[in-house]
Amino acid sequence: MGIPKPLVQTNQAFVVISVLSGLLIHHSLLLLPLAIGVYTLVTKTNPIIKISRTFLSKKPDQYIQEDKDQQLFNQWIATICVGAALGFFSIDLNVLGYLFGGMVIVAAGVALMGYCIGCTIRYRYMMWKHRRTSTSS
């Protein structure tokens, strides 16, 4: 079962806004996307998507569907990068904190425009695994 595209886009917008706020206003604001990311990865349920579902104007299955496993993969990447940014800020490696936060903003922002960097990474990884198992058999 997939996730309606508008809900995925709402989550991507949340990531862009919350991480950008954390970089521009105060680094402690990065705790919000980190907490939501960790919660999502542990429970396999994204609270932003769950709340946003109530605002859909059509039935969920009437929208283009996004792959749930792909969204979880993307969430792993974003959560690790946000956690790294927070960690770097906490030890005064601010350039690295901004770099990791910026990567999350760019990836989610580009995804809102239609290109999924995480999808490309996952696809290449799956192809690498497939080639590796095909040649060893």
ZADO-1210 file (C-alpha; in nm, 4 decimals, padded with zeros to 6 digits):
<atoms>
<atom x="00.0000" y="00.0000" z="00.0000" code="MET" pos="1"/>
<atom x="00.1324" y="00.3402" z="-00.0955" code="GLY" pos="2"/>
<atom x="00.1187" y="00.6881" z="00.0467" code="ILE" pos="3"/>
<atom x="-00.0782" y="00.9578" z="-00.1400" code="PRO" pos="4"/>
<atom x="00.1629" y="01.1988" z="-00.3088" code="LYS" pos="5"/>
<atom x="00.0147" y="01.5147" z="-00.1478" code="PRO" pos="6"/>
<atom x="00.0925" y="01.3680" z="00.1957" code="LEU" pos="7"/>
<atom x="00.4510" y="01.2928" z="00.0952" code="VAL" pos="8"/>
<atom x="00.4841" y="01.6489" z="-00.0350" code="GLN" pos="9"/>
<atom x="00.3429" y="01.7872" z="00.2911" code="THR" pos="10"/>
<atom x="00.6070" y="01.5924" z="00.4824" code="ASN" pos="11"/>
<atom x="00.8797" y="01.7178" z="00.2474" code="GLN" pos="12"/>
<atom x="00.7635" y="02.0767" z="00.2996" code="ALA" pos="13"/>
<atom x="00.7664" y="02.0206" z="00.6766" code="PHE" pos="14"/>
<atom x="01.1249" y="01.8934" z="00.6534" code="VAL" pos="15"/>
<atom x="01.2370" y="02.1937" z="00.4468" code="VAL" pos="16"/>
<atom x="01.0675" y="02.4474" z="00.6759" code="ILE" pos="17"/>
<atom x="01.1689" y="02.2871" z="01.0054" code="SER" pos="18"/>
<atom x="01.5328" y="02.2275" z="00.9102" code="VAL" pos="19"/>
<atom x="01.5626" y="02.5741" z="00.7552" code="LEU" pos="20"/>
<atom x="01.4186" y="02.7198" z="01.0776" code="SER" pos="21"/>
<atom x="01.6717" y="02.5205" z="01.2762" code="GLY" pos="22"/>
<atom x="01.9567" y="02.6579" z="01.0690" code="LEU" pos="23"/>
<atom x="01.8367" y="03.0194" z="01.0596" code="LEU" pos="24"/>
<atom x="01.6608" y="03.0735" z="01.3935" code="ILE" pos="25"/>
<atom x="01.8115" y="02.8350" z="01.6492" code="HIS" pos="26"/>
<atom x="01.9801" y="02.4986" z="01.6138" code="HIS" pos="27"/>
<atom x="01.7668" y="02.3458" z="01.8893" code="SER" pos="28"/>
<atom x="01.4713" y="02.3625" z="01.6469" code="LEU" pos="29"/>
<atom x="01.6368" y="02.0714" z="01.4653" code="LEU" pos="30"/>
<atom x="01.5146" y="01.8556" z="01.7529" code="LEU" pos="31"/>
<atom x="01.1628" y="01.8672" z="01.6032" code="LEU" pos="32"/>
<atom x="01.2418" y="01.7059" z="01.2648" code="PRO" pos="33"/>
<atom x="01.4839" y="01.4702" z="01.4417" code="LEU" pos="34"/>
<atom x="01.2180" y="01.3567" z="01.6906" code="ALA" pos="35"/>
<atom x="00.9589" y="01.3102" z="01.4166" code="ILE" pos="36"/>
<atom x="01.2121" y="01.1230" z="01.2050" code="GLY" pos="37"/>
<atom x="01.3074" y="00.8871" z="01.4876" code="VAL" pos="38"/>
<atom x="00.9415" y="00.8327" z="01.5778" code="TYR" pos="39"/>
<atom x="00.8634" y="00.7547" z="01.2130" code="THR" pos="40"/>
<atom x="01.1481" y="00.5067" z="01.1821" code="LEU" pos="41"/>
<atom x="01.0600" y="00.3294" z="01.5075" code="VAL" pos="42"/>
<atom x="00.6831" y="00.3101" z="01.4526" code="THR" pos="43"/>
<atom x="00.6754" y="00.3124" z="01.0687" code="LYS" pos="44"/>
<atom x="00.4095" y="00.5851" z="01.1055" code="THR" pos="45"/>
<atom x="00.4815" y="00.9475" z="01.0202" code="ASN" pos="46"/>
<atom x="00.2792" y="01.1883" z="01.2403" code="PRO" pos="47"/>
<atom x="00.2951" y="01.4661" z="00.9775" code="ILE" pos="48"/>
<atom x="00.1443" y="01.2338" z="00.7169" code="ILE" pos="49"/>
<atom x="-00.1099" y="01.0982" z="00.9658" code="LYS" pos="50"/>
<atom x="-00.2309" y="01.4474" z="01.0616" code="ILE" pos="51"/>
<atom x="-00.2297" y="01.5678" z="00.6996" code="SER" pos="52"/>
<atom x="-00.4424" y="01.2726" z="00.5873" code="ARG" pos="53"/>
<atom x="-00.7489" y="01.4428" z="00.7408" code="THR" pos="54"/>
<atom x="-00.7110" y="01.7311" z="00.4930" code="PHE" pos="55"/>
<atom x="-00.7272" y="01.5215" z="00.1748" code="LEU" pos="56"/>
<atom x="-01.0210" y="01.6227" z="-00.0425" code="SER" pos="57"/>
<atom x="-01.0497" y="01.2804" z="-00.2104" code="LYS" pos="58"/>
<atom x="-01.0127" y="00.9233" z="-00.0922" code="LYS" pos="59"/>
<atom x="-00.6449" y="00.8377" z="-00.0373" code="PRO" pos="60"/>
<atom x="-00.6444" y="00.5743" z="-00.3142" code="ASP" pos="61"/>
<atom x="-00.7545" y="00.8362" z="-00.5699" code="GLN" pos="62"/>
<atom x="-00.4138" y="01.0073" z="-00.5575" code="TYR" pos="63"/>
<atom x="-00.0859" y="00.9032" z="-00.7158" code="ILE" pos="64"/>
<atom x="00.0761" y="00.6701" z="-00.4650" code="GLN" pos="65"/>
<atom x="00.4345" y="00.6871" z="-00.3412" code="GLU" pos="66"/>
<atom x="00.6173" y="00.3752" z="-00.2221" code="ASP" pos="67"/>
<atom x="00.6171" y="00.3434" z="00.1578" code="LYS" pos="68"/>
<atom x="00.9502" y="00.1583" z="00.1686" code="ASP" pos="69"/>
<atom x="01.1106" y="00.4334" z="-00.0389" code="GLN" pos="70"/>
<atom x="00.9719" y="00.6981" z="00.1963" code="GLN" pos="71"/>
<atom x="01.1150" y="00.5121" z="00.4964" code="LEU" pos="72"/>
<atom x="01.4525" y="00.4916" z="00.3205" code="PHE" pos="73"/>
<atom x="01.4395" y="00.8668" z="00.2564" code="ASN" pos="74"/>
<atom x="01.3412" y="00.9225" z="00.6200" code="GLN" pos="75"/>
<atom x="01.6482" y="00.7266" z="00.7329" code="TRP" pos="76"/>
<atom x="01.8753" y="00.9503" z="00.5268" code="ILE" pos="77"/>
<atom x="01.7091" y="01.2725" z="00.6455" code="ALA" pos="78"/>
<atom x="01.7046" y="01.1657" z="01.0116" code="THR" pos="79"/>
<atom x="02.0704" y="01.0634" z="01.0078" code="ILE" pos="80"/>
<atom x="02.1687" y="01.3924" z="00.8431" code="CYS" pos="81"/>
<atom x="01.9611" y="01.6040" z="01.0850" code="VAL" pos="82"/>
<atom x="02.1067" y="01.4098" z="01.3777" code="GLY" pos="83"/>
<atom x="02.4570" y="01.4655" z="01.2392" code="ALA" pos="84"/>
<atom x="02.3868" y="01.8376" z="01.1987" code="ALA" pos="85"/>
<atom x="02.2705" y="01.8619" z="01.5605" code="LEU" pos="86"/>
<atom x="02.5721" y="01.6663" z="01.6761" code="GLY" pos="87"/>
<atom x="02.8114" y="01.8900" z="01.4849" code="PHE" pos="88"/>
<atom x="02.6459" y="02.2054" z="01.6190" code="PHE" pos="89"/>
<atom x="02.6736" y="02.0678" z="01.9732" code="SER" pos="90"/>
<atom x="03.0521" y="02.0316" z="01.9399" code="ILE" pos="91"/>
<atom x="03.0956" y="02.3666" z="01.7635" code="ASP" pos="92"/>
<atom x="03.1650" y="02.2229" z="01.4192" code="LEU" pos="93"/>
<atom x="02.9144" y="02.4670" z="01.2737" code="ASN" pos="94"/>
<atom x="03.0290" y="02.4401" z="00.9121" code="VAL" pos="95"/>
<atom x="02.9559" y="02.0662" z="00.9174" code="LEU" pos="96"/>
<atom x="02.6253" y="02.1299" z="01.0953" code="GLY" pos="97"/>
<atom x="02.5165" y="02.3699" z="00.8225" code="TYR" pos="98"/>
<atom x="02.6434" y="02.1303" z="00.5551" code="LEU" pos="99"/>
<atom x="02.4395" y="01.8355" z="00.6830" code="PHE" pos="100"/>
<atom x="02.1329" y="02.0516" z="00.7454" code="GLY" pos="101"/>
<atom x="02.1711" y="02.2039" z="00.4010" code="GLY" pos="102"/>
<atom x="02.1876" y="01.8596" z="00.2395" code="MET" pos="103"/>
<atom x="01.8512" y="01.7736" z="00.3955" code="VAL" pos="104"/>
<atom x="01.6976" y="02.1005" z="00.2740" code="ILE" pos="105"/>
<atom x="01.8319" y="02.0512" z="-00.0785" code="VAL" pos="106"/>
<atom x="01.7186" y="01.6867" z="-00.0975" code="ALA" pos="107"/>
<atom x="01.3664" y="01.7597" z="00.0317" code="ALA" pos="108"/>
<atom x="01.3409" y="02.0777" z="-00.1767" code="GLY" pos="109"/>
<atom x="01.4469" y="01.9014" z="-00.4952" code="VAL" pos="110"/>
<atom x="01.2017" y="01.6203" z="-00.4136" code="ALA" pos="111"/>
<atom x="00.9244" y="01.8813" z="-00.3964" code="LEU" pos="112"/>
<atom x="01.0254" y="01.9819" z="-00.7482" code="MET" pos="113"/>
<atom x="00.9983" y="01.6224" z="-00.8685" code="GLY" pos="114"/>
<atom x="01.3433" y="01.4616" z="-00.8407" code="TYR" pos="115"/>
<atom x="01.4066" y="01.2198" z="-00.5552" code="CYS" pos="116"/>
<atom x="01.7749" y="01.1937" z="-00.4651" code="ILE" pos="117"/>
<atom x="01.6997" y="00.9190" z="-00.2117" code="GLY" pos="118"/>
<atom x="01.5210" y="00.7214" z="-00.4839" code="CYS" pos="119"/>
<atom x="01.8305" y="00.7353" z="-00.7024" code="THR" pos="120"/>
<atom x="02.0529" y="00.6233" z="-00.4146" code="ILE" pos="121"/>
<atom x="01.8200" y="00.3363" z="-00.3259" code="ARG" pos="122"/>
<atom x="01.7821" y="00.2276" z="-00.6900" code="TYR" pos="123"/>
<atom x="02.1592" y="00.2209" z="-00.7437" code="ARG" pos="124"/>
<atom x="02.2063" y="00.0299" z="-00.4189" code="TYR" pos="125"/>
<atom x="01.9429" y="-00.2283" z="-00.5188" code="MET" pos="126"/>
<atom x="02.1005" y="-00.2684" z="-00.8638" code="MET" pos="127"/>
<atom x="02.4451" y="-00.3107" z="-00.7060" code="TRP" pos="128"/>
<atom x="02.3060" y="-00.5799" z="-00.4735" code="LYS" pos="129"/>
<atom x="02.1339" y="-00.7535" z="-00.7647" code="HIS" pos="130"/>
<atom x="02.4498" y="-00.7532" z="-00.9787" code="ARG" pos="131"/>
<atom x="02.6536" y="-00.8804" z="-00.6863" code="ARG" pos="132"/>
<atom x="02.4204" y="-01.1732" z="-00.6180" code="THR" pos="133"/>
<atom x="02.3811" y="-01.2500" z="-00.9921" code="SER" pos="134"/>
<atom x="02.7553" y="-01.2808" z="-01.0507" code="THR" pos="135"/>
<atom x="02.8149" y="-01.4947" z="-00.7416" code="SER" pos="136"/>
<atom x="02.5516" y="-01.7573" z="-00.8399" code="SER" pos="137"/>
</atoms>
